[in-house]
Amino acid sequence: MKSAEIPLAPVSHNELQAMAYTDPLTGLGNRYRMRDRARVLSVERASDPAPFTIGIANLDSFKPINDLFGVEAGDEILCQVAHRLKACIPDGATVTRHDGDEFAFVLPLVFERVGAEKFGQMIREVLSAPYDLGDRNVRLSASFGFAIYPFAGEEFEDLLKSAETALYRSKRRGRGQITVYSKEIAQEMKRATQLEQALRNAIISNAIDVHFQPIVSLANNLIVGFEALARWNDADLGFVSPAVFVPLAEERGFIDALSETLLRKAAEAALSWPRELFLSFNLSSAQLMDPGTSSSILAILGRVGLDPHRLELEITETAVMSSADTAHRIIADLRAAGVRISLDDFGTGQSSLGRLRDFIFDKVKIDRAFVSRINSDRASEHIIKAILAMCEGLDLQVVAEGIEDYAEAAALRSLGCAMGQGYYYGKPADSVATLRYLHENHYELGGERESA
């Protein structure tokens, strides 16, 4: 005899609707709940369009939480975030959870930009407190985008798109940022998207160029090497500063393609120089977080035929701090192959002495901020003296950056600085002009080129 099956209780229409409007993990409303709440408000205020605000909050760097501690830990943090948000939103407001680590708000009593920013600041503080995972605490930040009805859109889809545009700008600017949508911000984001696409096309079409600035011995003004610097002249955009397009490439995830192209071009140019001259090349923070960076660099050198001992890689203190363990392995692998490592912009970071203790460098570059004031500011002069004395004790070479006149060069030489670079010795120039520069400075290039 078969056991009797227990009939399931029927699910009511209201229960089904509640399920369709609820995030199953946190119990908050979902995107449909937000949409309906915003639409109700817009209908209520259609005849007298009093503003209201919607906002989106996105947790910064949430993915590593799942990677490091597991999905269950990530879900626990999302539930704690939801609990905090429910406890602190004002009366009449709605908080919902959308995909992944994104939460949203409908704020009926926030009417203008200042109010939205104050709300964002309050929520940012609430979410920055540590999250309890039992045996450990985790800290997170959040970025915010807000859009105000009806100025940022009269239909829900337009309003949400405006909030997403504002959030995108916040994420571009760094962690914990707050942006309220405006037409100016929309134009800024449109230009950024156009710039990104133009840069991608420029990399594919090999249109990014490399220029070279000489590095000289201050004792006799002889050239000892060149620093490779990225240059981009776009047919429509004109000259685009590397201070703009290099961070963009990092942010959008194609810095590897850009850097590989630049290193190949720079290494090919260096083959035409006298063999005793070195090539200095900058690595980004993103590359120092990628375990494949060292093998990629060495593979490029191998294909081009440039001796690794002629390459010097410049890294900043900030880049090293981004992922210290991975950076340490990359530096060790490259140095083992003969590549030298230079610490760039020395003195401008937050723990320079700690970096010199924890990492092995071959050279230190004194930042332009000190060099430019060596003859006018006693503090800068004493800082340079201290750096030189310390580097001598640590057996590190030193290059002073940004030398622009004879007085700066003479002062650095008198203090015992061995090398320098700057406009006083030469502006960055393309590979053809660089070869001409070498000829004019009495280098005999015949028979000295490195065979590929």
HUFEN-V955882 format. One record per residue. SS is DSSP state (helix for helix, strand for strand, loop for the rest). BURIAL is # if it has 9 or more other ideal C-beta (glycine too) atoms within 8 Angstrom, else .. D_CENTER is the distance of its C-alpha to the mean C-alpha in Angstrom with 1 decimal. Layout:
BEGIN
ss=SS burial=BURIAL d_center=D_CENTER
ss=SS burial=BURIAL d_center=D_CENTER
END
This chain:
BEGIN
ss=loop burial=. d_center=69.4
ss=loop burial=. d_center=65.8
ss=loop burial=. d_center=64.0
ss=loop burial=. d_center=63.5
ss=loop burial=. d_center=60.0
ss=loop burial=. d_center=58.5
ss=loop burial=. d_center=57.7
ss=loop burial=. d_center=54.2
ss=loop burial=. d_center=54.2
ss=loop burial=. d_center=53.3
ss=loop burial=. d_center=50.0
ss=loop burial=. d_center=50.6
ss=helix burial=. d_center=49.0
ss=helix burial=. d_center=47.4
ss=helix burial=. d_center=45.9
ss=helix burial=# d_center=44.5
ss=helix burial=. d_center=42.9
ss=helix burial=. d_center=41.5
ss=helix burial=. d_center=39.9
ss=helix burial=. d_center=38.5
ss=loop burial=# d_center=36.8
ss=strand burial=# d_center=35.5
ss=loop burial=# d_center=32.5
ss=loop burial=. d_center=34.2
ss=loop burial=. d_center=31.8
ss=loop burial=# d_center=31.5
ss=loop burial=. d_center=34.6
ss=loop burial=# d_center=32.7
ss=strand burial=# d_center=33.4
ss=loop burial=# d_center=31.3
ss=helix burial=. d_center=30.2
ss=helix burial=# d_center=33.9
ss=helix burial=# d_center=34.8
ss=helix burial=# d_center=32.2
ss=helix burial=# d_center=33.4
ss=helix burial=# d_center=37.0
ss=helix burial=# d_center=36.4
ss=helix burial=# d_center=34.6
ss=helix burial=# d_center=37.4
ss=helix burial=. d_center=40.1
ss=helix burial=# d_center=38.7
ss=helix burial=# d_center=38.4
ss=helix burial=. d_center=42.1
ss=helix burial=. d_center=43.3
ss=loop burial=# d_center=41.8
ss=loop burial=. d_center=42.6
ss=loop burial=. d_center=45.7
ss=loop burial=. d_center=44.1
ss=loop burial=. d_center=40.4
ss=loop burial=. d_center=39.2
ss=loop burial=# d_center=35.4
ss=strand burial=# d_center=33.5
ss=strand burial=# d_center=29.9
ss=strand burial=# d_center=27.9
ss=strand burial=# d_center=24.5
ss=strand burial=# d_center=21.9
ss=strand burial=# d_center=20.0
ss=strand burial=# d_center=17.4
ss=strand burial=# d_center=16.7
ss=loop burial=# d_center=13.1
ss=loop burial=# d_center=12.6
ss=loop burial=# d_center=16.3
ss=helix burial=. d_center=16.5
ss=helix burial=. d_center=16.4
ss=helix burial=# d_center=19.4
ss=helix burial=# d_center=21.4
ss=helix burial=. d_center=20.4
ss=helix burial=. d_center=21.3
ss=helix burial=# d_center=24.2
ss=loop burial=. d_center=25.5
ss=helix burial=. d_center=26.0
ss=helix burial=. d_center=28.7
ss=helix burial=# d_center=26.5
ss=helix burial=# d_center=24.0
ss=helix burial=# d_center=27.0
ss=helix burial=# d_center=28.3
ss=helix burial=# d_center=25.2
ss=helix burial=# d_center=25.3
ss=helix burial=# d_center=29.0
ss=helix burial=# d_center=28.4
ss=helix burial=# d_center=25.9
ss=helix burial=# d_center=28.6
ss=helix burial=. d_center=31.2
ss=helix burial=# d_center=29.4
ss=helix burial=# d_center=28.8
ss=helix burial=# d_center=32.4
ss=helix burial=. d_center=33.6
ss=helix burial=. d_center=31.9
ss=loop burial=# d_center=31.8
ss=loop burial=. d_center=34.6
ss=loop burial=. d_center=38.0
ss=loop burial=. d_center=38.0
ss=loop burial=# d_center=34.3
ss=strand burial=# d_center=33.1
ss=strand burial=# d_center=30.2
ss=strand burial=# d_center=29.4
ss=strand burial=# d_center=27.1
ss=loop burial=# d_center=25.8
ss=loop burial=. d_center=24.1
ss=loop burial=. d_center=22.3
ss=loop burial=. d_center=20.5
ss=strand burial=# d_center=21.1
ss=strand burial=# d_center=23.8
ss=strand burial=# d_center=25.5
ss=strand burial=# d_center=28.0
ss=strand burial=# d_center=30.9
ss=strand burial=# d_center=31.9
ss=loop burial=. d_center=35.4
ss=loop burial=. d_center=35.7
ss=loop burial=# d_center=32.4
ss=loop burial=# d_center=33.4
ss=loop burial=. d_center=30.8
ss=helix burial=# d_center=27.3
ss=helix burial=. d_center=28.0
ss=helix burial=# d_center=29.4
ss=helix burial=# d_center=26.5
ss=helix burial=# d_center=24.1
ss=helix burial=. d_center=26.5
ss=helix burial=# d_center=26.7
ss=helix burial=# d_center=23.0
ss=helix burial=# d_center=22.9
ss=helix burial=# d_center=25.8
ss=helix burial=# d_center=24.4
ss=helix burial=# d_center=21.1
ss=helix burial=. d_center=23.3
ss=helix burial=# d_center=25.4
ss=helix burial=# d_center=22.7
ss=helix burial=# d_center=21.1
ss=loop burial=. d_center=24.3
ss=loop burial=. d_center=24.4
ss=strand burial=# d_center=25.5
ss=strand burial=. d_center=28.5
ss=loop burial=# d_center=28.6
ss=loop burial=. d_center=31.9
ss=loop burial=. d_center=31.2
ss=loop burial=. d_center=27.7
ss=strand burial=. d_center=25.6
ss=strand burial=# d_center=22.1
ss=loop burial=. d_center=19.9
ss=loop burial=# d_center=17.6
ss=loop burial=# d_center=16.1
ss=strand burial=# d_center=16.4
ss=strand burial=# d_center=15.2
ss=strand burial=# d_center=18.1
ss=strand burial=# d_center=19.5
ss=strand burial=# d_center=23.1
ss=strand burial=# d_center=25.7
ss=strand burial=# d_center=29.2
ss=strand burial=# d_center=32.3
ss=loop burial=. d_center=33.8
ss=loop burial=. d_center=31.6
ss=loop burial=# d_center=28.6
ss=loop burial=# d_center=31.0
ss=loop burial=. d_center=34.5
ss=loop burial=. d_center=34.2
ss=helix burial=# d_center=32.2
ss=helix burial=. d_center=30.2
ss=helix burial=# d_center=29.2
ss=helix burial=# d_center=28.4
ss=helix burial=# d_center=26.2
ss=helix burial=# d_center=24.4
ss=helix burial=# d_center=23.8
ss=helix burial=# d_center=22.5
ss=helix burial=# d_center=20.1
ss=helix burial=# d_center=18.9
ss=helix burial=# d_center=18.4
ss=helix burial=# d_center=16.5
ss=helix burial=# d_center=14.2
ss=helix burial=# d_center=13.5
ss=helix burial=# d_center=13.0
ss=helix burial=# d_center=10.4
ss=helix burial=. d_center=8.5
ss=helix burial=. d_center=9.0
ss=loop burial=. d_center=7.9
ss=loop burial=. d_center=10.5
ss=loop burial=# d_center=14.1
ss=loop burial=# d_center=14.3
ss=strand burial=# d_center=17.6
ss=strand burial=# d_center=18.4
ss=strand burial=# d_center=22.0
ss=loop burial=# d_center=22.6
ss=loop burial=. d_center=24.4
ss=helix burial=. d_center=25.4
ss=helix burial=. d_center=23.1
ss=helix burial=# d_center=20.0
ss=helix burial=# d_center=21.4
ss=helix burial=. d_center=21.8
ss=helix burial=# d_center=18.3
ss=helix burial=# d_center=16.9
ss=helix burial=. d_center=19.6
ss=helix burial=. d_center=18.5
ss=helix burial=# d_center=14.9
ss=helix burial=. d_center=16.4
ss=helix burial=. d_center=18.8
ss=helix burial=# d_center=16.3
ss=helix burial=# d_center=14.4
ss=helix burial=. d_center=17.9
ss=helix burial=# d_center=19.0
ss=helix burial=# d_center=16.2
ss=helix burial=# d_center=17.0
ss=helix burial=# d_center=20.6
ss=helix burial=# d_center=20.1
ss=helix burial=# d_center=18.7
ss=helix burial=. d_center=21.6
ss=loop burial=. d_center=24.1
ss=loop burial=. d_center=23.0
ss=loop burial=# d_center=22.7
ss=loop burial=# d_center=19.8
ss=strand burial=# d_center=21.7
ss=strand burial=# d_center=21.4
ss=strand burial=# d_center=23.0
ss=strand burial=# d_center=24.2
ss=strand burial=# d_center=24.8
ss=strand burial=# d_center=27.6
ss=strand burial=# d_center=27.5
ss=strand burial=# d_center=31.0
ss=strand burial=# d_center=33.3
ss=loop burial=# d_center=34.2
ss=loop burial=. d_center=37.7
ss=loop burial=. d_center=38.8
ss=loop burial=. d_center=36.1
ss=loop burial=. d_center=36.0
ss=strand burial=# d_center=32.9
ss=strand burial=# d_center=31.4
ss=strand burial=# d_center=28.2
ss=strand burial=# d_center=25.6
ss=strand burial=# d_center=21.9
ss=strand burial=# d_center=20.4
ss=strand burial=# d_center=18.3
ss=strand burial=# d_center=17.0
ss=strand burial=# d_center=19.0
ss=strand burial=# d_center=19.3
ss=strand burial=. d_center=22.4
ss=strand burial=# d_center=22.7
ss=loop burial=. d_center=26.3
ss=loop burial=. d_center=25.5
ss=loop burial=. d_center=22.5
ss=strand burial=. d_center=23.6
ss=strand burial=. d_center=21.5
ss=strand burial=# d_center=17.7
ss=loop burial=. d_center=15.9
ss=helix burial=# d_center=13.3
ss=helix burial=. d_center=11.4
ss=helix burial=# d_center=11.2
ss=helix burial=# d_center=11.2
ss=helix burial=# d_center=9.1
ss=helix burial=. d_center=5.7
ss=helix burial=# d_center=7.7
ss=helix burial=# d_center=8.6
ss=helix burial=# d_center=5.5
ss=helix burial=. d_center=5.2
ss=helix burial=. d_center=8.9
ss=loop burial=. d_center=9.5
ss=loop burial=# d_center=11.6
ss=helix burial=# d_center=10.1
ss=helix burial=# d_center=13.0
ss=helix burial=# d_center=15.5
ss=helix burial=# d_center=14.4
ss=helix burial=# d_center=14.5
ss=helix burial=# d_center=17.7
ss=helix burial=# d_center=19.3
ss=helix burial=# d_center=18.6
ss=helix burial=# d_center=19.8
ss=helix burial=# d_center=22.9
ss=helix burial=# d_center=23.7
ss=helix burial=# d_center=23.3
ss=helix burial=# d_center=25.3
ss=helix burial=. d_center=28.0
ss=helix burial=# d_center=28.4
ss=helix burial=# d_center=28.7
ss=loop burial=# d_center=31.7
ss=loop burial=. d_center=33.7
ss=loop burial=# d_center=33.2
ss=loop burial=. d_center=35.6
ss=loop burial=. d_center=34.7
ss=loop burial=. d_center=34.3
ss=loop burial=# d_center=31.3
ss=strand burial=# d_center=27.8
ss=strand burial=# d_center=24.6
ss=strand burial=# d_center=21.5
ss=strand burial=# d_center=18.2
ss=strand burial=# d_center=14.5
ss=loop burial=# d_center=12.4
ss=loop burial=# d_center=8.6
ss=loop burial=# d_center=7.2
ss=loop burial=# d_center=7.2
ss=helix burial=# d_center=10.7
ss=helix burial=# d_center=11.8
ss=helix burial=# d_center=11.5
ss=loop burial=# d_center=13.7
ss=loop burial=. d_center=17.3
ss=loop burial=. d_center=18.4
ss=helix burial=# d_center=16.7
ss=helix burial=# d_center=19.8
ss=helix burial=. d_center=22.2
ss=helix burial=# d_center=20.4
ss=helix burial=# d_center=20.5
ss=helix burial=# d_center=24.0
ss=helix burial=. d_center=25.1
ss=helix burial=# d_center=24.0
ss=helix burial=# d_center=25.9
ss=helix burial=. d_center=28.9
ss=helix burial=. d_center=29.1
ss=helix burial=# d_center=28.9
ss=loop burial=# d_center=31.2
ss=loop burial=# d_center=29.4
ss=loop burial=# d_center=30.4
ss=helix burial=# d_center=27.4
ss=helix burial=. d_center=29.0
ss=helix burial=# d_center=28.2
ss=strand burial=# d_center=24.4
ss=strand burial=# d_center=22.3
ss=strand burial=# d_center=18.6
ss=strand burial=# d_center=16.6
ss=strand burial=# d_center=13.9
ss=strand burial=# d_center=12.6
ss=helix burial=# d_center=13.7
ss=helix burial=. d_center=10.4
ss=helix burial=# d_center=9.3
ss=helix burial=# d_center=12.8
ss=helix burial=# d_center=12.7
ss=helix burial=# d_center=10.0
ss=loop burial=. d_center=12.7
ss=helix burial=# d_center=15.8
ss=helix burial=. d_center=18.3
ss=helix burial=# d_center=16.7
ss=helix burial=# d_center=15.6
ss=helix burial=# d_center=19.2
ss=helix burial=# d_center=20.7
ss=helix burial=# d_center=18.8
ss=helix burial=# d_center=19.9
ss=helix burial=# d_center=23.4
ss=helix burial=# d_center=23.8
ss=helix burial=# d_center=22.8
ss=helix burial=# d_center=25.1
ss=helix burial=. d_center=27.8
ss=loop burial=# d_center=27.8
ss=loop burial=. d_center=28.2
ss=loop burial=# d_center=24.7
ss=strand burial=# d_center=24.1
ss=strand burial=# d_center=21.0
ss=strand burial=# d_center=20.2
ss=strand burial=# d_center=18.3
ss=strand burial=# d_center=16.8
ss=strand burial=# d_center=16.8
ss=strand burial=# d_center=19.2
ss=loop burial=# d_center=20.3
ss=loop burial=. d_center=17.4
ss=loop burial=# d_center=15.8
ss=loop burial=. d_center=17.4
ss=loop burial=. d_center=19.4
ss=helix burial=# d_center=20.1
ss=helix burial=. d_center=23.5
ss=helix burial=. d_center=22.4
ss=helix burial=# d_center=20.0
ss=helix burial=# d_center=23.0
ss=helix burial=. d_center=25.1
ss=helix burial=. d_center=23.1
ss=loop burial=# d_center=21.9
ss=loop burial=. d_center=24.0
ss=loop burial=# d_center=23.1
ss=loop burial=# d_center=25.3
ss=strand burial=# d_center=24.3
ss=strand burial=# d_center=22.7
ss=strand burial=# d_center=21.6
ss=strand burial=# d_center=22.6
ss=loop burial=# d_center=20.4
ss=helix burial=. d_center=21.8
ss=helix burial=# d_center=22.0
ss=helix burial=# d_center=24.9
ss=helix burial=# d_center=26.5
ss=loop burial=# d_center=27.0
ss=loop burial=# d_center=29.1
ss=loop burial=# d_center=31.0
ss=loop burial=. d_center=34.2
ss=loop burial=. d_center=33.9
ss=loop burial=. d_center=32.4
ss=helix burial=. d_center=34.1
ss=helix burial=. d_center=31.3
ss=helix burial=# d_center=28.9
ss=helix burial=# d_center=31.8
ss=helix burial=. d_center=32.4
ss=helix burial=# d_center=28.7
ss=helix burial=# d_center=28.9
ss=helix burial=# d_center=32.2
ss=helix burial=. d_center=30.9
ss=helix burial=# d_center=28.0
ss=helix burial=# d_center=30.5
ss=helix burial=. d_center=33.0
ss=helix burial=# d_center=30.5
ss=helix burial=# d_center=29.2
ss=helix burial=# d_center=32.9
ss=helix burial=. d_center=33.7
ss=loop burial=. d_center=30.8
ss=loop burial=. d_center=31.8
ss=loop burial=# d_center=28.5
ss=strand burial=# d_center=28.4
ss=strand burial=# d_center=27.0
ss=strand burial=# d_center=25.7
ss=strand burial=# d_center=25.6
ss=loop burial=# d_center=23.1
ss=loop burial=# d_center=23.9
ss=loop burial=# d_center=27.7
ss=loop burial=. d_center=29.3
ss=loop burial=. d_center=33.0
ss=helix burial=. d_center=35.9
ss=helix burial=. d_center=36.0
ss=helix burial=# d_center=32.5
ss=helix burial=# d_center=33.3
ss=helix burial=. d_center=36.7
ss=helix burial=# d_center=35.4
ss=helix burial=# d_center=32.9
ss=helix burial=# d_center=35.6
ss=helix burial=. d_center=38.0
ss=loop burial=# d_center=35.7
ss=loop burial=. d_center=35.5
ss=loop burial=# d_center=32.0
ss=loop burial=# d_center=32.3
ss=strand burial=# d_center=29.8
ss=strand burial=# d_center=28.0
ss=strand burial=# d_center=26.3
ss=loop burial=# d_center=26.0
ss=loop burial=. d_center=27.7
ss=loop burial=# d_center=31.0
ss=loop burial=# d_center=31.0
ss=loop burial=. d_center=29.5
ss=loop burial=. d_center=26.9
ss=loop burial=. d_center=24.6
ss=strand burial=# d_center=26.9
ss=loop burial=# d_center=27.0
ss=helix burial=# d_center=28.6
ss=helix burial=. d_center=32.1
ss=helix burial=. d_center=32.1
ss=helix burial=# d_center=30.8
ss=helix burial=# d_center=33.8
ss=helix burial=. d_center=36.0
ss=helix burial=# d_center=34.6
ss=helix burial=# d_center=35.5
ss=helix burial=. d_center=39.0
ss=helix burial=. d_center=39.6
ss=loop burial=. d_center=38.7
ss=loop burial=. d_center=41.6
ss=loop burial=# d_center=39.8
ss=loop burial=. d_center=42.2
ss=loop burial=# d_center=40.0
ss=loop burial=. d_center=43.0
ss=loop burial=. d_center=43.1
ss=loop burial=. d_center=39.9
ss=loop burial=. d_center=37.4
ss=loop burial=# d_center=35.8
ss=loop burial=. d_center=37.2
ss=loop burial=. d_center=34.8
END
